[in-house]
Amino acid sequence: MKRAAIYARFSTELQHERSIEDQVAVCRNYAERNDLEIGGVYDDRARSGASMYGRDGLLRLLDAARDGAFEVILIEALDRLSRDQEDLAGIWKRLNFLGVELRAVHEGTADQIQIGVRGLLGSLFLTDLAHKVRRGMQGVVRDGRHAGGRAYGYRPVAGKPGELEIVEPEAAIVRRIFHDYVGGKTPREIAHALNKEGVRPPRGVNWTPSTINGNKKRHHGIILNELYAGVVVWNRVRMIKDPDTGRRVSRSNPPEEWKRAEAPHLTIVAKDLFEAAQQRKAERTFDAPQKQRKAKFLLSGLLKCGCCGGGLSMKDRDHGRVRVHCSTMREAGTCSNRKIFDEIEKAVLAGLQQHLKAPKLLKEFVRTYQGERERLAAEKVRQRGKLENRLAEVQRSLDRMWSDYEAERVPVDVLGPRMKEAQAQKLALIAELETQPEPEKIVSLHPAALRHYEELVGRLGGVFGQGVTPDNEETAEKIRELVAKVIVRPSEEGLKIELQGRLALLMGAPNVYPNMRIAASGGSVVAEEGFEPPTQGL
């Protein structure tokens, strides 16, 4: 009797939970009829078959298959496994390599042709479904209803999908924003005033200039939203799935593909006022550079306000010294940190040197390096040992069957298929063993490498006096990779700095070494006691 596992899935929360139980029941009935022993049930509830990402049940199933927990996987139909051509073919290919048979109750044992056909049909189904959804949304827009999410100033009408009604208190804020903007106020000034009065923003905690200004390319933001003028606009963006992450990513559509429909009952702002706002915005708009600007200073974009978490940006220069202040305070007026700082880069570099050359840190650096290398090597040895033990077990089974054959204790027609199956398992295990890397030799860090490290750290001080230049640009990028963020807090002495970064990137080995933290007081930076353990994902 072969060991089998059942996998079941349903797509959305709108489907009934019993869909899983019904699929499992169908598979159990099939197992009873075909002499299969069920050893486990794996499921994914409310998970799309368009991607493998986020499907923990499927991933556990594949892990169990690699561990040899069963010889057969039962599913109601192949589209329960995946509707994506690439994913379905990849799953079948790996199961075939592992010697695990894939059976669908309504379609039989999967083979190469069936996988190709079912994968194609699944992909066509998803494409056709997307077209039908878009057709339905176009109908919603033609009827003057709203096909998108919630818009500030409106709320959905209960029981009437796509229909909106005006929320008068929010509509009054929208009219005020348009009047202030056309009257000459900047989005920053409008946001400051709304935050000072405690007006709730459309989302988040505070109003910001971008909430009002919006994005010209994506056509969102208070000023650009044509819904306030009684026009529903749809198809400004499309959603596509990133094949590497499985996440939906929005892409802007060209304006000629946008769909518009009149909805006079949703008008909040008069046409002439809306057009006047668009004219002023067009006069104030400039095209942003196509290429990302390079950092002018070593810590550009890395400075964070310790009071609100927002960024610090350059305010001005004072006798050559760059002065910075809180961007949230400037843009939204909601941060209490109104101090202006200078000489931050000098203090950070001094503290960075002091911290990176601290004997405790070097000792911890070496200890953590050795421990992690040993852990990784031991993991490889365990995996290889598991495969070797399984291979030895299969070989012993083959030897016993050969002895039975020579002694004529078992008929050839019974023994032949069993030997063929065991031989296939043996070949699969040998192939998997060949892909396993050999156990690594643990090499200690040479003292010369540490001395070279100290020399490089000692040169940091005088390199960035004039900001980032072509001569030090490469070095600056290395330092910027090392530093995750610099948190600046005002204090009675002047300022306190906390530097967070990744020491691992100095040696090009992320996920191995501990994070570092540096604290500063009154413009000088000192290393804190103790070290953080390695943080997952940093």
C-alpha positions in Angstrom: 0.0 0.0 0.0 1.5 3.3 -1.1 1.6 6.3 1.2 -0.3 9.3 -0.1 -1.0 13.0 0.9 -4.0 15.1 0.0 -3.8 18.7 -1.1 -6.9 21.0 -1.4 -7.4 24.7 -2.1 -10.1 27.3 -2.6 -9.5 30.7 -4.1 -11.3 33.5 -2.3 -13.0 34.3 0.9 -16.3 34.5 -1.0 -16.2 30.7 -1.5 -17.4 28.4 1.2 -15.0 26.9 3.8 -16.6 23.5 3.1 -15.0 23.5 -0.3 -11.8 22.1 1.4 -13.7 19.4 3.2 -15.5 18.4 0.1 -12.2 18.1 -1.9 -10.6 16.1 0.9 -13.7 13.7 1.0 -13.5 13.1 -2.8 -9.7 12.3 -2.5 -10.3 10.0 0.5 -12.9 8.0 -1.5 -10.4 7.7 -4.4 -7.7 6.5 -2.0 -9.9 3.8 -0.6 -10.8 2.5 -4.0 -7.1 2.5 -5.1 -5.5 1.0 -2.0 -3.7 4.2 -0.9 -2.9 5.1 2.7 -3.5 8.7 3.6 -0.6 10.1 5.7 -1.4 13.8 5.7 -3.7 16.5 4.5 -2.4 19.9 3.3 -4.7 22.9 2.4 -4.7 26.6 1.5 -7.8 28.5 2.2 -8.7 31.7 0.3 -5.5 31.5 -1.7 -5.3 32.2 -5.5 -3.9 29.5 -7.7 -2.2 32.2 -9.8 0.9 32.1 -7.7 2.8 29.9 -5.2 3.5 32.9 -2.9 1.6 33.0 0.4 0.5 29.3 0.0 1.9 27.8 3.2 0.0 24.5 2.7 1.6 23.9 -0.7 5.1 24.8 0.5 4.7 22.4 3.5 3.5 19.7 1.0 6.6 20.1 -1.2 8.9 20.1 1.9 7.3 16.8 3.0 7.7 15.4 -0.5 11.4 16.2 -0.3 11.6 14.4 3.0 10.1 11.2 1.5 6.9 11.4 3.6 4.7 9.9 0.8 4.9 8.4 -2.7 1.6 9.9 -4.1 -0.1 13.3 -4.0 -3.9 13.3 -4.4 -5.8 16.4 -5.6 -9.3 16.8 -6.9 -8.0 18.5 -10.1 -4.7 19.9 -11.3 -6.0 23.5 -11.1 -6.2 23.1 -7.3 -2.4 22.8 -7.4 -1.8 25.9 -9.6 -3.3 27.8 -12.5 0.0 29.2 -13.6 1.8 27.4 -16.4 5.3 27.9 -15.0 4.4 27.0 -11.5 2.4 23.9 -12.4 5.2 22.6 -14.7 7.8 23.4 -12.0 5.9 21.5 -9.3 5.4 18.5 -11.5 9.0 18.5 -12.6 10.3 18.5 -9.0 7.8 15.8 -7.8 8.8 13.7 -10.8 12.4 14.0 -9.8 11.6 13.0 -6.2 9.7 9.9 -7.5 6.4 11.3 -6.1 3.4 10.5 -8.3 0.8 13.2 -8.9 -2.8 12.0 -9.3 -5.9 14.1 -9.9 -9.2 12.4 -9.1 -11.0 13.6 -12.2 -8.0 13.6 -14.5 -5.9 10.6 -13.6 -2.1 10.4 -13.2 -0.4 13.6 -14.4 2.1 13.3 -17.3 4.0 15.8 -19.3 1.2 16.3 -21.9 -1.5 16.7 -19.3 0.6 19.2 -17.3 1.2 21.3 -20.4 -2.5 21.3 -21.5 -3.8 21.9 -18.0 -1.3 24.7 -17.4 -2.3 26.4 -20.6 -6.0 26.1 -19.8 -5.4 27.5 -16.3 -3.6 30.5 -17.6 -6.3 31.1 -20.3 -8.9 30.9 -17.5 -7.1 33.6 -15.5 -6.7 35.8 -18.5 -10.4 35.4 -19.5 -11.4 36.1 -15.9 -9.4 39.3 -15.9 -11.1 40.5 -19.1 -14.5 39.8 -17.8 -13.7 41.7 -14.6 -12.5 44.7 -16.6 -15.6 44.5 -18.8 -17.8 44.6 -15.7 -15.9 47.6 -14.3 -16.3 49.5 -17.6 -20.0 48.9 -17.3 -19.9 50.4 -13.8 -18.2 53.5 -15.1 -20.6 53.9 -18.0 -23.5 53.9 -15.5 -21.8 56.9 -13.7 -20.8 54.7 -10.7 -17.4 54.5 -9.1 -15.1 51.5 -9.9 -12.2 52.4 -7.6 -11.6 52.6 -3.9 -12.9 55.1 -1.4 -12.4 58.8 -2.4 -12.2 61.6 0.2 -15.5 63.5 0.4 -17.6 60.4 -0.5 -18.9 57.2 1.0 -20.4 54.1 -0.6 -24.2 53.7 -0.6 -25.2 50.6 1.4 -26.6 47.8 -0.8 -25.7 49.6 -4.1 -22.3 48.5 -5.3 -20.3 51.3 -7.0 -22.7 54.1 -6.0 -21.3 56.9 -3.9 -22.8 59.8 -1.9 -21.3 63.0 -0.8 -20.1 63.4 2.8 -20.7 67.1 3.4 -18.1 67.8 6.2 -15.4 66.3 4.0 -16.8 68.0 0.9 -16.4 71.3 2.7 -12.7 70.6 3.3 -12.3 69.8 -0.4 -13.9 73.1 -1.5 -11.7 74.9 1.0 -8.5 73.3 -0.4 -9.5 74.3 -4.0 -10.3 77.9 -3.0 -7.1 78.2 -1.0 -5.0 76.7 -3.8 -6.5 79.0 -6.5 -6.1 81.9 -4.1 -2.4 81.5 -4.0 -1.6 79.2 -1.1 0.9 76.4 -1.6 0.0 72.8 -0.8 2.4 73.0 2.1 0.7 76.0 3.6 -2.7 74.3 3.2 -1.5 71.1 4.8 0.0 73.0 7.8 -3.3 74.8 8.4 -5.4 71.6 8.2 -3.0 69.8 10.6 -3.1 72.7 13.0 -6.9 72.6 13.1 -6.9 68.8 13.7 -8.7 67.9 10.4 -8.5 64.2 9.7 -6.7 63.4 6.4 -7.9 60.9 3.8 -5.4 58.3 5.1 -2.5 58.2 7.6 -2.1 60.6 10.5 -1.3 64.0 8.9 -2.0 66.0 5.8 1.0 66.5 3.6 1.7 68.5 0.5 1.6 65.3 -1.6 -1.9 64.5 -0.4 -3.1 67.7 -2.0 -0.7 67.9 -4.9 -0.9 64.3 -5.9 1.0 62.7 -8.8 0.7 64.0 -12.3 1.5 60.7 -14.0 -0.9 58.6 -11.9 -3.5 61.5 -11.7 -4.3 61.2 -8.1 -4.4 63.7 -5.2 -7.0 66.2 -4.2 -6.2 68.9 -6.8 -6.1 66.4 -9.8 -9.2 64.3 -8.9 -11.8 64.9 -11.6 -14.4 63.2 -9.5 -14.8 66.4 -7.5 -15.8 68.1 -10.8 -18.4 65.3 -11.5 -16.4 63.1 -13.8 -15.6 59.5 -13.1 -12.2 58.5 -14.4 -11.1 54.8 -14.6 -8.3 52.7 -16.0 -5.6 55.1 -15.0 -3.5 52.2 -13.7 -3.4 48.5 -14.3 -2.3 45.8 -11.9 0.3 43.1 -12.9 1.8 40.4 -10.8 5.5 40.3 -10.2 6.7 36.8 -11.2 9.5 36.9 -8.6 7.5 38.0 -5.6 3.9 37.1 -6.5 2.8 40.6 -5.4 0.5 42.8 -7.5 2.3 45.9 -8.8 0.5 48.9 -10.3 1.6 50.4 -13.7 0.4 53.7 -15.1 -1.7 53.6 -18.3 -1.3 56.3 -21.0 -4.0 59.0 -20.8 -5.6 57.9 -24.1 -6.6 54.6 -22.4 -8.4 56.3 -19.5 -12.2 55.9 -19.4 -14.4 58.8 -18.4 -18.1 59.2 -17.6 -20.1 62.2 -16.4 -21.5 61.9 -12.9 -23.0 65.3 -12.1 -24.6 64.0 -8.9 -21.1 63.6 -7.4 -19.9 67.2 -8.1 -18.3 68.9 -5.1 -16.3 71.7 -6.9 -17.6 74.0 -9.6 -16.2 73.4 -13.1 -14.6 76.9 -13.3 -12.9 76.5 -9.9 -11.6 73.1 -10.8 -10.2 74.3 -14.1 -8.6 77.3 -12.4 -6.8 74.9 -10.0 -5.6 72.8 -13.0 -4.2 75.9 -14.7 -2.3 77.0 -11.6 -1.0 73.5 -11.1 0.2 73.4 -14.8 2.0 76.7 -14.3 3.8 75.3 -11.1 4.6 71.9 -12.5 8.0 70.9 -13.8 9.3 67.6 -15.2 11.3 65.6 -12.7 14.7 64.3 -13.9 14.5 60.8 -15.5 17.5 59.6 -13.6 17.8 59.4 -9.9 19.9 62.1 -8.5 23.1 61.1 -6.8 23.6 61.8 -3.1 25.4 65.2 -2.6 26.5 64.4 0.9 27.5 61.2 2.7 24.3 60.9 4.7 21.8 62.3 2.2 18.5 60.4 2.6 19.7 58.5 5.7 19.0 61.1 8.4 15.8 60.5 10.4 14.1 62.7 13.0 14.1 61.0 16.4 10.8 62.8 17.4 8.6 61.8 14.5 10.5 59.3 12.3 10.4 61.6 9.3 13.5 62.5 7.2 15.9 65.3 7.8 16.6 67.5 4.8 19.0 70.4 4.0 17.8 73.8 5.1 20.7 76.0 4.1 24.5 76.6 4.6 26.1 78.7 7.3 29.7 79.5 6.5 30.2 76.3 4.6 28.4 74.1 7.2 25.3 72.2 6.0 22.3 72.7 8.2 19.4 70.3 8.3 15.9 70.2 9.8 12.9 67.9 10.1 11.0 67.5 6.8 7.8 66.6 8.5 7.9 69.8 10.5 8.5 71.7 7.3 6.0 69.9 5.1 3.1 69.1 7.6 4.0 71.3 10.6 3.1 68.4 13.0 6.6 67.5 14.4 7.7 69.2 17.6 11.4 69.0 16.5 12.1 72.6 15.3 15.8 72.6 15.9 18.4 73.1 13.2 21.4 70.8 13.2 24.8 71.0 11.7 28.1 69.0 11.8 26.2 65.7 11.9 28.3 64.0 9.3 31.5 64.9 11.2 30.1 63.5 14.4 28.8 60.3 12.8 32.1 59.6 11.0 34.1 60.1 14.3 31.8 57.8 16.2 31.8 55.2 13.3 35.6 55.1 13.5 35.6 54.8 17.2 33.0 52.0 17.2 34.3 50.0 14.3 37.8 49.8 15.9 36.6 48.9 19.4 38.3 45.7 20.6 34.9 44.3 21.9 33.4 44.7 18.4 36.3 43.1 16.6 36.2 40.2 19.0 32.4 39.8 18.6 32.9 40.2 14.8 35.3 37.3 14.7 33.3 35.1 17.1 30.0 35.6 15.3 31.7 35.0 11.9 33.1 31.7 13.1 29.9 30.6 14.8 27.8 31.3 11.7 30.2 29.5 9.4 30.1 26.5 11.6 26.3 26.5 11.8 26.0 26.7 8.0 28.5 23.9 7.5 26.7 21.7 10.1 23.4 22.2 8.3 24.9 21.0 5.0 26.3 18.0 6.7 22.9 17.1 8.2 21.1 17.4 4.9 23.7 15.3 3.1 23.6 12.7 5.9 19.9 12.4 5.6 20.1 11.7 1.9 22.9 9.2 2.4 20.9 7.3 5.0 17.9 7.1 2.7 20.1 5.9 -0.2 21.6 3.2 2.0 18.1 2.1 3.1 17.0 1.8 -0.6 20.1 -0.1 -1.5 19.5 -2.6 1.4 16.0 -3.1 0.1 17.3 -3.8 -3.4 19.8 -6.3 -2.0 17.0 -8.1 -0.2 14.9 -8.3 -3.3 17.8 -9.6 -5.3 18.4 -12.3 -2.7 14.7 -13.3 -2.9 15.0 -13.4 -6.7 18.0 -15.7 -6.6 16.4 -18.0 -4.1 13.2 -18.0 -6.1 11.2 -17.1 -3.0 9.1 -14.4 -4.8 7.7 -14.6 -8.4 9.4 -12.4 -11.0 6.1 -10.7 -12.0 5.7 -9.5 -8.4 9.3 -8.7 -7.7 10.1 -6.9 -11.0 7.9 -3.8 -10.5 9.1 -3.4 -6.9 12.7 -3.5 -8.0 12.1 -1.1 -10.8 10.5 1.4 -8.3 13.3 1.0 -5.8 15.9 1.5 -8.6 14.2 4.7 -9.6 14.3 6.0 -6.0 18.0 5.1 -5.9 18.8 7.1 -9.0 16.8 10.1 -7.8 18.6 10.1 -4.5 22.0 9.8 -6.2 21.1 12.7 -8.5 20.0 14.8 -5.5 23.2 13.9 -3.6 25.2 15.2 -6.6 23.6 18.6 -6.2 24.5 18.9 -2.6 27.6 21.0 -1.9 30.5 19.3 -0.2 31.0 20.2 3.5 32.9 23.4 3.9 36.2 23.8 5.7 36.0 26.4 8.4 38.7 29.0 7.8 39.6 31.4 10.5 40.0 35.1 9.8 43.7 35.9 9.3 45.1 38.7 11.6 46.3 40.6 8.5 42.7 40.9 7.3 41.8 42.5 10.6 44.7 44.9 10.4 43.7 45.9 6.9 40.2 46.5 8.2 41.5 48.8 10.9 43.6 50.8 8.4 40.6 51.4 6.1 38.4 52.5 9.0 41.1 55.0 10.1 41.0 56.8 6.7 37.3 57.7 7.0 37.7 61.0 8.8 39.2 63.3 6.2 37.6 61.9 3.0 34.2 63.6 3.0 35.0 67.2 4.1 33.6 68.6 0.8 30.7 66.2 0.4 30.5 63.4 -2.2 32.8 64.1 -5.1 33.8 62.0 -8.1 37.0 61.1 -6.3 35.2 59.6 -3.2 31.9 58.6 -4.8 32.7 54.8 -4.7 33.8 55.0 -1.1 30.7 57.0 -0.2 28.5 54.3 -1.6 30.2 51.6 0.5 29.6 53.7 3.6 26.0 54.4 2.7 25.5 50.6 2.3 26.9 50.2 5.8 24.6 52.8 7.3 20.8 51.9 7.4 19.7 55.2 9.0 21.0 57.9 11.4 18.4 59.0 14.0 18.9 62.5 15.3 17.2 63.7 18.5 17.4 67.2 20.1 18.8 67.3 23.6 19.9 69.9 26.2 23.5 69.4 25.1 22.6 69.9 21.4 21.8 66.6 19.8 21.9 62.8 20.3 22.6 60.5 17.4 21.8 56.8 17.0 23.4 55.2 14.0 21.9 51.9 12.8 23.6 49.9 10.1 24.9 46.6 8.9 28.5 45.7 9.7 28.1 42.6 7.6 28.2 44.7 4.4 31.8 45.7 5.2 32.9 42.2 4.4 30.2 41.5 1.8 28.5 38.8 4.0 24.9 39.9 4.9 22.8 37.9 7.4 25.9 36.9 9.4 27.1 39.7 11.6 25.3 41.7 14.4 23.8 45.1 13.9 25.7 48.0 15.3 24.4 51.0 17.2 26.2 54.2 17.9 25.0 56.9 20.3 26.1 60.5 20.4 25.7 63.4 22.8 26.4 67.1 22.2 27.8 66.5 18.7 30.3 63.7 19.7 29.5 60.0 19.1 30.3 57.1 21.4 29.8 53.4 21.0 27.1 51.7 23.2 27.8 48.7 25.3 26.6 45.3 24.1 25.6 44.0 20.7 22.4 43.0 19.0 22.0 39.5 17.7 21.8 39.1 13.9 18.4 40.4 12.6 16.5 38.3 10.0 16.3 40.1 6.7 19.0 42.7 7.3 
